[in-house]
């Protein structure tokens, strides 16, 4: 034992300052590399690599219970446990106010050189068109078979050529004219002309496919009228469409109607539509929640003052407006940043994820002007929207008026929104402990390397004192053990 202690003492005394510089420098380099890798992994996947490995592989080996963040349970309204939605369960919806590819999206590409739509988004649209416009494969007509291939084409020019082939087979192939109106027409007027050309196609529609085409064409004609300034005509067309096909509520035509009525400033009619669709049994949307908040905010916002409200308290009408804003923000917390112009807007995608950033972009793109028109509404929103987060401190675990916020929105939104857009994340992810620990370790070892390089003798003395203090309890324990054990015990132990 004494020989080993003497050897370790001699070893520590012979270490030069260069050794400590090399040691701390190497340690700092390794810590820095780990930090860079951890940060890259966190930015790409939203979690710590070390934490992921420890939870996924080490915890089961140590007998722990594997607990995935996406398979937890939360209580439903009736108190029963329901599984939290996973990524695969994040349902995407067709954007009710989606733009025209040829007349709007392509113009953006020509000006900026950026693609506003992702392949994932366009592929979903192709699947929608195949499902709704061409029907069952067993009953396909020749022109329908051509259009089936046309919707699947990635190249826009190939889709347009296929549409013309379908028209050659049947001059009344409405699906082909829909594709040309959506993608070849470079103006809304031209798109409207192509839709009108075959608007009479569905007057005698009998099959489900024909009815779907009829509804789609009439809806797009109403949207063309809205974009061309014929808003009253658009409102009438939408109301007629909703009366004629009341069972097609899943198409959310009422959201088109709400936006057109807001443009007319027909707030009483907007309230009537909300009374029908803002029902507890019906699916919610950002349009429903934020339009309801806008109407209540509009009633008090022109006289609202934060200073006056702090002195006298909120009136009943102001309290109702604030509660409506909190309700809307809880449903989709991404919208206020776009309405308050804290984040720049982009063209909305063709599909949206409810409560996600994609829905927020789509809502704000069309409704920002309506909030600006209501005097003081944005000021009231600015003063009150962040108060929502005090009501729901743990939104992924428990909601207030809605179910807990789904944790899958970020992943789905990244698929729907273009890469040049910074996806809004809620709730904000805190840096994992391992990244903070690695950053601290890297900084500490780098500081030690710098001090050792600048003050080698002083740091050498400090290192010797540190190791002596570190090994002192071990030496004390060894002395005590030696005093208790007979001297021959160690000799006999070494002979075994």
C-alpha positions in Angstrom: 0.0 0.0 0.0 2.7 2.5 1.0 4.5 1.7 -2.3 1.4 2.5 -4.3 0.9 5.7 -2.3 4.5 6.7 -2.9 4.2 6.0 -6.6 1.0 8.1 -6.9 2.7 11.0 -5.0 5.7 10.8 -7.3 3.5 10.7 -10.3 1.6 13.8 -9.3 4.8 15.7 -8.5 6.3 14.9 -11.9 3.3 16.2 -13.9 4.2 19.3 -15.8 1.8 22.3 -16.5 1.8 21.3 -20.2 0.0 18.1 -19.1 -2.7 20.0 -17.4 -3.1 22.3 -20.4 -3.4 19.3 -22.8 -5.8 17.5 -20.4 -8.2 20.5 -20.0 -7.9 21.4 -23.7 -8.8 17.9 -24.8 -11.6 17.7 -22.3 -12.9 21.1 -23.6 -12.7 19.9 -27.2 -14.6 16.7 -26.5 -17.3 18.6 -24.5 -17.6 21.1 -27.3 -18.2 18.4 -29.9 -20.8 16.8 -27.7 -22.5 20.2 -27.2 -22.6 20.8 -31.0 -24.0 17.4 -31.7 -26.6 17.7 -28.9 -27.7 21.2 -30.2 -28.0 19.9 -33.8 -30.0 16.9 -32.6 -32.3 19.1 -30.5 -32.9 21.5 -33.3 -33.8 18.7 -35.8 -35.8 16.3 -33.6 -36.8 18.5 -30.6 -35.2 16.3 -27.9 -31.9 15.6 -26.4 -30.0 12.6 -27.9 -28.5 11.6 -24.5 -31.9 11.9 -22.8 -33.5 9.9 -25.7 -30.9 7.1 -25.4 -31.1 7.0 -21.6 -34.9 6.9 -21.6 -35.3 4.4 -24.6 -32.5 2.0 -23.8 -31.0 2.4 -20.4 -34.2 2.8 -18.4 -35.7 -0.6 -19.5 -32.4 -2.2 -18.7 -32.5 -0.7 -15.2 -36.1 -1.9 -14.7 -37.8 1.4 -15.3 -41.2 1.8 -17.0 -40.9 3.1 -20.6 -43.2 6.1 -21.0 -43.6 7.8 -24.3 -44.6 11.4 -24.4 -47.1 10.7 -27.1 -48.9 7.9 -25.5 -49.9 9.4 -22.2 -53.5 9.6 -21.0 -55.7 12.6 -20.4 -59.2 12.9 -19.1 -62.0 13.6 -21.5 -65.0 15.8 -20.8 -66.9 12.9 -19.3 -64.0 11.9 -17.1 -62.9 8.8 -19.0 -59.3 8.3 -20.0 -58.5 8.8 -23.6 -55.2 8.4 -25.4 -53.4 11.5 -26.3 -53.2 11.9 -30.1 -50.0 10.7 -31.7 -48.4 12.0 -34.9 -50.3 9.6 -37.1 -53.6 10.8 -35.5 -53.1 14.5 -36.3 -55.8 14.9 -38.9 -55.2 17.4 -41.7 -58.1 19.3 -43.2 -58.6 20.9 -46.6 -58.1 24.6 -46.3 -61.6 26.1 -47.0 -60.1 29.3 -48.4 -57.2 27.7 -50.3 -55.8 29.8 -53.2 -55.6 29.0 -56.9 -52.3 27.5 -58.0 -52.1 29.1 -61.4 -53.4 32.5 -60.6 -52.0 33.0 -57.1 -49.4 30.4 -55.9 -47.5 30.4 -59.2 -47.3 34.2 -59.2 -45.6 34.1 -55.9 -43.1 31.6 -57.3 -42.4 33.8 -60.4 -41.7 36.8 -58.2 -39.7 35.2 -55.3 -38.4 32.0 -56.8 -39.7 30.1 -53.8 -42.2 27.3 -53.8 -45.1 28.1 -51.4 -46.4 24.5 -51.4 -44.7 21.4 -50.1 -44.9 18.1 -52.0 -46.7 16.6 -49.0 -49.4 19.2 -49.2 -49.8 18.8 -53.0 -49.9 15.1 -52.6 -52.7 15.4 -50.2 -54.6 17.5 -52.7 -54.0 14.9 -55.4 -55.5 12.3 -53.2 -58.5 14.5 -52.5 -59.1 15.0 -56.2 -58.8 11.4 -57.0 -61.2 10.5 -54.3 -63.9 13.1 -54.9 -63.7 13.6 -58.7 -63.0 10.2 -60.3 -64.9 7.8 -58.1 -64.4 4.1 -57.9 -61.8 2.6 -60.2 -64.2 -0.2 -61.3 -66.5 2.4 -62.9 -63.9 4.6 -64.5 -64.6 6.1 -67.9 -61.7 6.6 -70.3 -61.4 10.3 -69.5 -61.6 9.5 -65.8 -58.6 7.1 -66.1 -56.6 9.8 -67.7 -57.5 12.2 -64.9 -56.5 9.7 -62.3 -53.0 9.8 -63.8 -53.2 13.5 -64.1 -53.8 14.1 -60.4 -50.8 11.9 -59.6 -48.4 13.7 -61.8 -45.8 15.9 -60.0 -45.0 18.1 -63.0 -47.6 20.8 -63.5 -47.2 20.8 -67.3 -47.7 17.0 -67.3 -51.0 17.5 -65.4 -52.1 20.1 -67.8 -51.3 18.0 -70.9 -53.2 15.1 -69.3 -56.2 17.4 -68.8 -56.3 18.3 -72.5 -56.1 14.6 -73.3 -59.2 13.9 -71.2 -61.0 16.8 -72.9 -60.2 15.2 -76.3 -61.8 12.0 -75.1 -64.9 13.9 -73.7 -65.5 17.6 -74.3 -67.6 17.7 -71.1 -65.0 16.2 -68.8 -65.6 18.6 -65.9 -62.6 17.3 -63.8 -60.3 18.3 -66.6 -61.7 21.8 -66.7 -61.3 22.0 -62.9 -57.6 21.2 -63.2 -57.1 23.8 -66.0 -58.9 26.4 -64.0 -56.8 25.6 -60.9 -53.4 25.3 -62.5 -53.3 26.8 -66.1 -55.4 29.9 -65.6 -53.0 32.8 -64.7 -55.8 35.1 -63.5 -58.9 34.7 -61.4 -61.1 36.0 -64.3 -59.7 33.2 -66.6 -60.3 30.6 -63.8 -63.9 31.8 -63.4 -64.5 31.5 -67.1 -63.3 27.9 -67.1 -65.5 27.1 -64.1 -68.5 28.7 -65.7 -67.9 26.8 -68.9 -69.0 23.6 -67.2 -71.1 24.9 -64.3 -74.2 23.4 -66.0 -72.5 20.0 -66.0 -73.9 19.1 -62.6 -77.5 20.2 -63.1 -78.4 16.6 -63.8 -75.8 15.1 -61.5 -76.8 11.7 -60.1 -73.7 10.0 -58.9 -71.6 11.0 -55.9 -68.7 11.9 -58.1 -70.9 14.3 -60.2 -72.3 15.9 -57.0 -68.8 16.4 -55.6 -67.7 18.1 -58.8 -70.8 20.3 -58.8 -70.2 21.4 -55.2 -66.6 22.1 -55.9 -67.2 24.1 -59.0 -70.0 26.2 -57.4 -67.8 26.8 -54.4 -64.8 27.9 -56.5 -67.1 30.2 -58.5 -68.2 31.8 -55.3 -64.6 32.3 -54.3 -63.8 33.8 -57.6 -66.7 36.3 -57.2 -65.3 37.1 -53.7 -61.8 37.8 -55.0 -63.1 39.9 -57.9 -65.1 42.2 -55.5 -68.6 40.8 -56.2 -69.0 40.0 -52.5 -72.8 40.1 -52.3 -73.0 37.7 -55.2 -70.5 35.4 -53.5 -72.5 35.4 -50.3 -75.7 34.5 -52.1 -73.9 31.6 -53.9 -72.5 30.3 -50.7 -75.9 30.4 -48.9 -77.6 28.7 -51.8 -74.9 26.0 -51.8 -75.3 25.4 -48.1 -79.1 25.1 -48.5 -78.8 22.8 -51.5 -76.3 20.5 -49.8 -76.8 20.7 -46.0 -75.1 17.4 -45.4 -71.7 18.6 -46.8 -70.9 20.5 -43.6 -67.5 18.8 -43.5 -66.4 21.0 -46.4 -66.6 24.0 -44.0 -68.3 26.3 -46.6 -69.6 28.3 -43.6 -66.0 29.6 -43.1 -66.0 31.0 -46.6 -69.3 32.6 -45.8 -68.0 34.1 -42.5 -65.1 35.7 -44.3 -67.3 37.2 -47.0 -69.8 38.6 -44.5 -66.9 40.2 -42.5 -65.8 41.9 -45.7 -69.3 43.3 -46.1 -69.2 44.3 -42.4 -72.5 42.4 -41.9 -71.8 41.6 -38.3 -75.4 40.7 -37.5 -75.3 38.0 -40.2 -71.9 36.8 -38.9 -73.3 36.4 -35.5 -76.2 34.4 -36.9 -73.8 32.0 -38.7 -71.7 31.7 -35.5 -74.8 30.9 -33.5 -75.4 27.9 -35.8 -71.8 26.6 -36.0 -70.2 27.6 -32.7 -71.9 24.7 -30.9 -70.3 22.5 -28.3 -71.1 19.4 -30.3 -69.4 20.6 -33.5 -65.7 20.7 -34.3 -64.1 24.0 -33.7 -61.7 25.9 -35.9 -59.6 29.1 -35.6 -62.1 30.9 -37.8 -65.0 30.1 -35.5 -63.2 30.9 -32.2 -61.4 34.1 -33.4 -64.4 35.4 -35.3 -66.4 35.1 -32.1 -63.7 36.9 -30.2 -63.6 39.6 -32.9 -67.3 40.3 -32.6 -67.1 40.6 -28.8 -63.9 42.6 -28.9 -65.4 45.0 -31.5 -68.2 45.9 -29.1 -65.8 47.3 -26.4 -62.5 47.8 -28.1 -63.0 51.4 -29.3 -63.3 52.6 -25.7 -61.0 50.1 -24.0 -58.0 51.5 -22.1 -55.6 49.3 -20.1 -55.0 52.1 -17.6 -58.7 52.7 -17.0 -59.4 48.9 -16.8 -56.7 48.5 -14.1 -58.3 51.3 -12.0 -62.0 50.5 -12.3 -61.8 46.8 -13.3 -63.4 45.2 -16.3 -67.0 45.7 -17.2 -69.2 42.7 -18.1 -68.9 43.3 -21.8 -65.1 43.7 -21.5 -64.9 40.5 -19.4 -66.8 38.6 -22.1 -64.5 39.9 -24.8 -61.4 38.9 -22.8 -62.8 35.5 -22.1 -63.5 35.0 -25.8 -59.9 36.0 -26.6 -58.6 33.5 -24.0 -60.8 30.8 -25.5 -59.6 31.5 -29.0 -55.9 31.6 -27.9 -56.3 28.4 -26.0 -57.7 26.7 -29.2 -54.9 28.1 -31.4 -52.1 30.0 -29.6 -50.2 30.7 -32.8 -52.7 33.2 -34.3 -52.0 36.3 -32.2 -48.4 36.6 -33.4 -49.6 36.9 -37.0 -52.5 39.2 -36.2 -50.2 41.5 -34.2 -47.6 41.2 -37.0 -45.0 39.8 -34.6 -44.3 37.1 -37.3 -44.4 37.6 -41.1 -47.2 35.9 -43.0 -46.7 33.5 -46.0 -49.2 32.1 -48.5 -51.4 29.6 -46.7 -51.1 25.9 -47.5 -53.8 23.9 -49.2 -54.2 21.8 -46.1 -54.2 22.8 -42.5 -53.8 21.2 -39.1 -56.3 22.4 -36.6 -54.7 24.2 -33.6 -51.4 24.2 -35.5 -49.3 26.9 -37.1 -50.6 26.0 -40.6 -54.2 26.9 -39.5 -52.9 30.1 -37.9 -51.2 31.2 -41.1 -54.4 30.4 -43.1 -56.7 32.3 -40.7 -54.5 35.4 -40.4 -53.8 35.6 -44.1 -57.5 36.2 -44.8 -58.8 37.8 -41.5 -56.0 40.2 -40.5 -57.8 43.0 -42.5 -61.0 42.4 -40.6 -59.2 42.8 -37.2 -57.6 46.0 -38.4 -60.9 47.3 -39.5 -62.4 46.9 -36.0 -61.0 49.9 -34.2 -59.1 48.9 -31.0 -59.6 45.2 -31.5 -55.9 44.5 -32.1 -55.0 46.6 -29.1 -57.4 44.6 -26.9 -55.9 41.4 -28.3 -52.3 42.7 -27.6 -53.2 43.5 -24.0 -54.9 40.2 -23.1 -53.8 37.3 -25.2 -50.8 36.3 -23.1 -53.0 36.0 -20.0 -54.3 32.7 -21.5 -51.0 31.0 -20.7 -51.5 31.7 -16.9 -54.8 29.8 -17.1 -53.2 26.7 -18.7 -49.6 26.4 -17.3 -49.3 22.8 -18.6 -51.1 22.9 -21.9 -49.8 19.4 -23.0 -51.3 17.8 -19.9 -54.5 19.7 -19.1 -56.6 22.2 -21.0 -59.2 24.7 -19.7 -62.0 24.9 -22.3 -60.5 22.4 -24.8 -58.6 19.1 -24.7 -54.9 19.4 -23.9 -52.9 20.9 -26.7 -51.7 18.0 -29.0 -48.0 17.5 -29.0 -47.9 16.4 -32.7 -48.6 19.7 -34.3 -45.0 20.8 -34.9 -44.1 17.6 -36.8 -47.2 17.8 -39.0 -46.9 21.6 -39.6 -43.3 21.1 -40.8 -44.6 18.8 -43.5 -47.4 21.2 -44.6 -45.4 24.5 -44.5 -42.5 25.4 -46.7 -38.9 25.2 -45.4 -38.3 28.9 -45.6 -41.0 29.5 -43.0 -40.1 29.3 -39.3 -42.7 27.1 -37.8 -44.2 28.4 -34.6 -43.8 25.9 -31.7 -46.2 25.8 -28.7 -45.4 25.4 -25.9 -41.8 26.6 -26.2 -39.4 23.8 -25.6 -36.9 24.4 -22.9 -33.3 23.4 -23.5 -32.7 19.8 -22.2 -30.6 19.4 -19.1 -27.9 17.6 -21.0 -27.3 20.5 -23.4 -27.0 22.9 -20.4 -24.7 20.5 -18.6 -22.5 20.0 -21.6 -22.3 23.7 -22.2 -21.3 24.3 -18.6 -18.7 21.5 -18.7 -17.3 22.8 -22.0 -17.0 26.3 -20.7 -15.4 25.2 -17.4 -12.8 23.1 -19.0 -12.0 25.8 -21.5 -11.5 28.2 -18.7 -9.2 25.8 -16.9 -7.1 25.3 -20.0 -6.7 29.1 -20.4 -5.8 29.6 -16.8 -3.3 26.7 -16.9 -1.7 28.2 -20.0 -1.4 31.7 -18.5 -0.5 30.7 -14.9 1.1 27.2 -15.2 2.9 27.1 -11.8 -0.1 28.5 -9.8 -2.5 26.1 -11.5 0.0 23.2 -10.9 0.0 24.0 -7.2 -3.8 24.2 -7.3 -4.1 20.9 -9.1 -1.8 19.1 -6.5 -3.8 20.6 -3.7 -7.1 19.6 -5.3 -6.0 16.0 -5.8 -4.5 15.8 -2.4 -7.7 16.9 -0.9 -9.6 14.5 -3.1 -7.6 11.5 -2.1 -7.3 12.5 1.6 -10.5 10.7 2.7 -9.3 7.6 0.9 -6.0 7.7 2.7 -7.7 8.2 6.0 -9.9 5.2 5.4 -6.9 3.1 4.4 -5.1 4.1 7.6 -8.0 3.1 9.7 -8.4 -0.2 7.9 -4.7 -0.9 8.5 -4.9 -0.2 12.2 -7.8 -2.6 12.6 -6.3 -5.4 10.5 -3.2 -7.4 11.7 0.0 -6.7 9.8 0.1 -10.3 8.6 -3.3 -10.0 7.0 -2.1 -7.9 4.1 0.8 -10.3 3.6 -1.5 -13.3 3.5 -3.9 -11.5 1.2 -1.1 -10.8 -1.4 -0.2 -14.5 -1.4 -3.7 -15.6 -2.5 
